[in-house]
Amino acid sequence: MILIRSILLLAFIALSELFYSQTNVTMTLPVVTLMDIEPTGSFALNFTAPTEAGNAIGNPTPNTSKRINYTSAIAPGGVTRRITASVNKVIAGVNIRLQAAAATGAGAGTLGTSSGLVTLSTTATTIISGIGGAYTGNGSSNGHLLTISLTTNTYANLIAQANTAVVITYTITE
């Protein structure tokens, strides 16, 4: 009886190998940090002169033509990412302001959170924080809409200027 049970057990083990197999799969998910501004190109913001003595100059209409797109895959145990912005120069008497809206479009994951309205300077300022494993979608209808505006701050410091180029630099970092 023990011999029959042993033979049956060995037969079952042998037959189970015919019905069961496995494949080992090795995968790699790289750390990814990509960001760009869509669409590319520059734009102009121009103050308007008052038409009546004693009135203030008119602030330009804010620009809302740009979006930030990014893809992020963080390392195991890694910290979330953030996006900063800075300008190459400050114009006396003028605030350069930027606000990133919440991400919209075809993205998914742990998308970043806007810091709200910030005034840019030559020192990098966080505009979006808390980016985890995420992607915003690509193109000018995806990602964080940027509102870029100019306002006067100290009239005594204003100096007439024409075609003064200011470069905004965006950086994604941990």
VENJOPE-V472963 format. One record per backbone hydrogen bond with DSSP energy under -0.5 kcal/mol. NH is the residue of the N-H (numbers start at 1). CO is the residue of the C=O. If there is no record, write none. Layout:
nh->(NH & NH)
co->(CO & CO)
This chain:
nh->(5 & 6 & 7 & 8 & 9 & 10 & 11 & 12 & 13 & 14 & 15 & 16 & 17 & 18 & 18 & 19 & 20 & 30 & 32 & 34 & 36 & 38 & 48 & 55 & 58 & 63 & 66 & 67 & 68 & 69 & 69 & 71 & 72 & 73 & 78 & 81 & 82 & 83 & 84 & 85 & 86 & 87 & 88 & 92 & 94 & 95 & 97 & 97 & 98 & 99 & 101 & 104 & 107 & 108 & 110 & 111 & 113 & 115 & 118 & 120 & 120 & 121 & 125 & 127 & 128 & 129 & 131 & 132 & 132 & 134 & 134 & 135 & 136 & 142 & 143 & 143 & 144 & 145 & 145 & 146 & 147 & 148 & 148 & 149 & 151 & 153 & 155 & 157 & 158 & 165 & 168 & 169 & 169 & 170 & 171 & 173)
co->(1 & 2 & 3 & 4 & 5 & 6 & 7 & 8 & 9 & 10 & 11 & 12 & 13 & 14 & 15 & 15 & 16 & 28 & 73 & 71 & 69 & 67 & 58 & 52 & 48 & 148 & 146 & 38 & 144 & 36 & 67 & 34 & 134 & 32 & 75 & 131 & 173 & 128 & 171 & 125 & 169 & 121 & 167 & 90 & 91 & 151 & 95 & 149 & 118 & 147 & 145 & 143 & 136 & 135 & 133 & 109 & 129 & 127 & 98 & 96 & 118 & 123 & 85 & 83 & 83 & 113 & 81 & 110 & 130 & 72 & 132 & 108 & 70 & 139 & 104 & 136 & 68 & 102 & 143 & 66 & 99 & 63 & 146 & 97 & 95 & 93 & 153 & 154 & 155 & 163 & 166 & 86 & 167 & 168 & 84 & 82)
